[in-house]
Structures are given as structure tokens and as C-alpha cells.
Amino acid sequence: MALLITDDCINCDVCEPECPNNAISQGEEIYVVDADKCTECVGHFDEPQCKEVCPVDCILVDPARQESREELQKKFETIQGK
């Protein structure tokens, strides 16, 4: 599953630098997650780092992007060129 940032985002700028896949960027109004790059930190960390640092808990699993841990691992390997 990829993550998504809700409208509760306060643009605090803490999530973007924590993303090891560069999947988070500033959108028109709030930060956004590129679902094609988001592995929920699988391959890098045990937990999604953006969720760990978010002060308002506005980063959720995207119900439109259901992916298993194995699929996220495959995505990580593709991103890394493995």
C-alpha cells in the first residue's frame, strides 16, 4: 500500500526529507505522495519514516493503492535498480 497525505497537513516540511525514495513533494496546497515511488519505507526501515515524524498524523494508507509487503519489496528493488 502506498501512503497518502490528507488535507489535515500543515505543511510543516518534516516528512519530505525523511522519505528515502523521494516520494513526497510539495503539492499545490499540501504535501503529496507519489504512489509509484512509495514503498512505505520497505527496504529501508521497519516503519514509514514520514508517519513517524508527522506531528498531526495526517499520513494514512491509501485505500486505492492496496499492495502487499512483497509487492512493496519488489517496488523497492525496482526503484533501486536491483
Protein Blocks (a to p, Z undefined) as FASTA:
>chain_A
ZZdddfkbgolopmmmmpmnlpaccdfkbccddfklpgghpojambdfklmmmmnlpacc
dfklccdfklmmmmmmmmnoZZ
